[in-house]
Amino acid sequence: MRLKRREFLIAGGLAAGGVLLSPRVAFARTSSGAKSRFVFIILRGALDGLASAPPYGDPAYAAKRGSLALGRPGSDGGVLALDSLFGLHPSLSFMHQAYTARELILFHAVASPYRQRSHFDGQNVLETGYPLPHAVQTGWLNRALAAIPSRLAPEQERGVSIAPTAPLVMQGPASVTSWSTSHLAPLDEDTLQRIADLYAHDPLLSKKLAEAMAAQAIVEGMPSQARTAGSEDPMMSDPAMMNAPRDPGGARHPPLLAKRGKPGDQYAAVVRAAARFLRREDGPQVAVFDTTGWDTHFNEGGAKGQLAGRLVTLDRALGLLKAELGPVWRETAVLLATEFGRTVAENGTQGTDHGTATAAYLLGGAVRGGRVVADWPGLSDRALYQDRDLRPTLDLRSIIKGVLGEHLRVPARALESTVFPGSAAARPLTGLMAA
Amino acid sequence: MEVMRPSLTSAIAANRFGLGARPGDLAAIGDSGPDWLHSQLTGGAPALAGLQSTAQILQQVYSVRRQIHAARLAAQSHPASGAADPAQLRHLARSLPRLLRPIYRAEAGARFHAAVVSERPFIERLVWFWSNHFAVSIDKGILAGIAGSFEREAIRPHVLGNFNDMLLATERHPAMLIYLDNQMSMGPHSRAARNIERRHPGRRVGINENLGRETLELHTVSVEGGYTQADVTSFSEGLTGWSIAGPQAWRFGGEPGTFQFRAAMHEPGAKVVMGRRYPEAGYEQGVSVLRDLARHPSTAHFLATKLARHFIADDPPAAAVQRMARAFSDSGGDLPSVYRALIDSPEAWTQPLAKYKSPSDYIVSTFRGLGLTVNARKAPVGLFYLLGQPIWRPGSPAGWPDKTADWNGASELLKRIEWADALGQRVGPRRDARELAPQLLAGILGDETRESIARAESGAQAVTLLLASPEFMRR
């Protein structure tokens, strides 16, 4: 009942807004004829690619990594081998299965064009897709969506950020929405309509409200678990801490708080929400979300420890994404990328400092996987970049352009002109997607 | 009867420079917003009472860690004794969060209370601004226990002082040393490193460059300041030995949980940072680098830009930035001089709704606007989390961003409105939004919002509409 009224409201009241329920969808399609889906997961903080994808077969690996080196494949806590040179961190068991099932490509010695070591500038380049930081205020993924030829109405949302506010990579001219879990009670329709009217002369707020209602319409039908599993943070999820302000003499109200999720499933609610959007034939075809905590300056750990724990969480989230997408997984490609890598050697506090090249991962049922794509520079003293970092030999933009072109059918011209300007030298990789 | 209409500058002063008008504020400010702001600059920033020092908190942390360690040892050496009871060990493992959580809540409560009741809200906003400039984040280690004391000890006392003092106080505070991993950073040629190498051949010892890099990039000259990797390394070596006194410090005449310079960990020798040579001087070497960074022209420009972005517009007008940077340099980093240049910038008074409120702004201004009572021991920390800006938890040393696009997410907007709606239902019957709106937004309030409030179907809905209005979403 509520859903119906909301759709009415969306269609009737919010002229600037996105009407999601258009039957005439025209998205890029995979070879099977189904709509392609793309998920971009940002690993913020500079993932140590030499830990998440150890080049255990490199002759210098064990010596250079010192106490961070992982054991040989087959040993207790050892590397999960991909081939004779590369492996995966033992925490990444789902990703290893995906590799075996030919659904994962590991890219190594990857870097964006950014060569300094600031997280914030590095992430800016990672997200804007421009060679220099702070060149523009839009993201490559949004500009790619804007460039896909389609018969969609311009206000139809093509992408969704599972976050309160779209990350920079998703900001730009194409219509996108964002969604995140809420513990608050929904508004009644009359109040909502009045606020929509109040925003009629405010282009920014009316657009955002319309996007929010459109996203809400998709999520309304979600299983209760996904809707309510919000914060698992022990510092934040205490119901007593959620108390809304009490007015002197105020009446008692039901608590505004919903249930807690299981610890360790940090991204479960996010992944379920992303899947919920992507499963729909008439929903967005691209989803983005963030993960954090990869800035391992201190006590990074090896097979166990801080980074290992984060990798387990990530790996579980990816496994859950596959399960939640169901049959749509076949049409899906998931790209995981970070702003830069970390020093080859351990620093003075059992961690690693900011570096240069790192690993990236592409997985999904639409990926021609089971391969490592790397022009391996080696870890010998001579091979290192500025005597400390893994030398970049593969431009991250080549990977992204390959995926956008083959999977989302972004025209080659647009990839060079608007999506990644100044990237001609980074030619798109070909053959990344399953035929 | 003649009704005195508060001028536009009072609304801008209260909402943009302050933390949101309370009923009666605009009339009290009268027709001179700038004067009201200038008057707040005299005297120090008010202290928050009844809270523990960082050292007191860290001493409890040390004590809990000792208990955990002892219990684990006992469990290992006598597995048959009751010491290895899994439930007991689990209980023990939670003892650190049990210690830190009430401290966090008390600190956040005191800070929030101060903001909501402040008569000098410009100063409280500046505390929040600088605390965010020197951001630490409670998602790391024991920061939940000391993020609040960090702000009280290293930020608040210097908000109306000199930037150089604030810089030194923050970089040597235990919270920053822990957050940016400096407390174990060791010079590769230091005495401590040589000892370790002798005793554990092959073990790697060396610097951790996190604090050095972020001090340059985020706290002083900024990423455009022109430093190189060599400067980062050299500065980080200069900061080796900047650490925290451990639980045994009493024996050496120190107080556990306070700053300690560990000469044995300090990298000996001269350092060159951004073209200047700093001879070996132990602790004073790092202090000298910080002093030069504090008065570097790039620092003046960077800080002026951030302040102008916070108080004037997302893309701050160059003239105002220049004026503030000059005030910074001419006064040798005297912050009130910079604030005076800001207040006297005409650009700050022209566009009343140039800034989209951050979630913190939105929450605090709502509490002030509705006159809601606050329990000083218990901040609504979950609410900050829900609306997207958990207290002292920006998640990165860059702190929270400060532009419209960073906060205007669709989902975030809907949550604000939903919260406004819940509040409207709660307080609506006892508030008349028709009277309240001009008291909070005089000179800014548009006809659409005024009419929408007047036509609301209930008092509750009228409050919701006021809080959700485009005027109240901005400052």
Chai-1 contact restraints between the chains, C-beta under 6 A:
chainA,res_idxA,chainB,res_idxB,connection_type,confidence,min_distance_angstrom,max_distance_angstrom,comment,restraint_id
A,G66,B,R204,contact,1.0,0.0,6.0,A-B,restraint_1
A,S118,B,E217,contact,1.0,0.0,6.0,A-B,restraint_2
A,S118,B,V223,contact,1.0,0.0,6.0,A-B,restraint_3
A,F120,B,A398,contact,1.0,0.0,6.0,A-B,restraint_4
A,D121,B,V223,contact,1.0,0.0,6.0,A-B,restraint_5
A,P164,B,G388,contact,1.0,0.0,6.0,A-B,restraint_6
A,P164,B,G409,contact,1.0,0.0,6.0,A-B,restraint_7
A,P164,B,S411,contact,1.0,0.0,6.0,A-B,restraint_8
A,P164,B,E412,contact,1.0,0.0,6.0,A-B,restraint_9
A,T165,B,G409,contact,1.0,0.0,6.0,A-B,restraint_10
A,T165,B,E412,contact,1.0,0.0,6.0,A-B,restraint_11
A,T177,B,A410,contact,1.0,0.0,6.0,A-B,restraint_12
A,S178,B,G409,contact,1.0,0.0,6.0,A-B,restraint_13
A,S178,B,A410,contact,1.0,0.0,6.0,A-B,restraint_14
A,S178,B,S411,contact,1.0,0.0,6.0,A-B,restraint_15
A,W179,B,S411,contact,1.0,0.0,6.0,A-B,restraint_16
A,S180,B,S411,contact,1.0,0.0,6.0,A-B,restraint_17
A,S182,B,K415,contact,1.0,0.0,6.0,A-B,restraint_18
A,H183,B,L386,contact,1.0,0.0,6.0,A-B,restraint_19
A,L184,B,E418,contact,1.0,0.0,6.0,A-B,restraint_20
A,L184,B,W419,contact,1.0,0.0,6.0,A-B,restraint_21
A,L187,B,D421,contact,1.0,0.0,6.0,A-B,restraint_22
A,T191,B,Q461,contact,1.0,0.0,6.0,A-B,restraint_23
A,T191,B,T464,contact,1.0,0.0,6.0,A-B,restraint_24
A,I195,B,A468,contact,1.0,0.0,6.0,A-B,restraint_25
A,L198,B,S452,contact,1.0,0.0,6.0,A-B,restraint_26
A,D202,B,P470,contact,1.0,0.0,6.0,A-B,restraint_27
A,L205,B,P470,contact,1.0,0.0,6.0,A-B,restraint_28
A,K208,B,N408,contact,1.0,0.0,6.0,A-B,restraint_29
A,K208,B,A410,contact,1.0,0.0,6.0,A-B,restraint_30
A,K208,B,L413,contact,1.0,0.0,6.0,A-B,restraint_31
A,E211,B,A410,contact,1.0,0.0,6.0,A-B,restraint_32
A,A212,B,A410,contact,1.0,0.0,6.0,A-B,restraint_33
A,A212,B,S411,contact,1.0,0.0,6.0,A-B,restraint_34
A,A212,B,L413,contact,1.0,0.0,6.0,A-B,restraint_35
A,A212,B,L414,contact,1.0,0.0,6.0,A-B,restraint_36
A,P234,B,P97,contact,1.0,0.0,6.0,A-B,restraint_37
A,M235,B,A144,contact,1.0,0.0,6.0,A-B,restraint_38
A,M236,B,Y385,contact,1.0,0.0,6.0,A-B,restraint_39
A,M241,B,V381,contact,1.0,0.0,6.0,A-B,restraint_40
A,M241,B,G382,contact,1.0,0.0,6.0,A-B,restraint_41
A,M242,B,G382,contact,1.0,0.0,6.0,A-B,restraint_42
A,P245,B,L372,contact,1.0,0.0,6.0,A-B,restraint_43
A,D247,B,R426,contact,1.0,0.0,6.0,A-B,restraint_44
A,D247,B,V427,contact,1.0,0.0,6.0,A-B,restraint_45
A,P248,B,T373,contact,1.0,0.0,6.0,A-B,restraint_46
A,G250,B,R426,contact,1.0,0.0,6.0,A-B,restraint_47
A,T292,B,G395,contact,1.0,0.0,6.0,A-B,restraint_48
A,H297,B,D181,contact,1.0,0.0,6.0,A-B,restraint_49
A,H297,B,N208,contact,1.0,0.0,6.0,A-B,restraint_50
A,H297,B,N210,contact,1.0,0.0,6.0,A-B,restraint_51
A,F298,B,D181,contact,1.0,0.0,6.0,A-B,restraint_52
A,E346,B,R204,contact,1.0,0.0,6.0,A-B,restraint_53
A,N347,B,G206,contact,1.0,0.0,6.0,A-B,restraint_54
A,N347,B,N208,contact,1.0,0.0,6.0,A-B,restraint_55
A,G348,B,S185,contact,1.0,0.0,6.0,A-B,restraint_56
A,G348,B,M186,contact,1.0,0.0,6.0,A-B,restraint_57
A,G348,B,V205,contact,1.0,0.0,6.0,A-B,restraint_58
A,G348,B,G206,contact,1.0,0.0,6.0,A-B,restraint_59
A,G348,B,I207,contact,1.0,0.0,6.0,A-B,restraint_60
A,G348,B,N208,contact,1.0,0.0,6.0,A-B,restraint_61
A,T349,B,D181,contact,1.0,0.0,6.0,A-B,restraint_62
A,T349,B,M184,contact,1.0,0.0,6.0,A-B,restraint_63
A,T349,B,N208,contact,1.0,0.0,6.0,A-B,restraint_64
A,D353,B,E209,contact,1.0,0.0,6.0,A-B,restraint_65
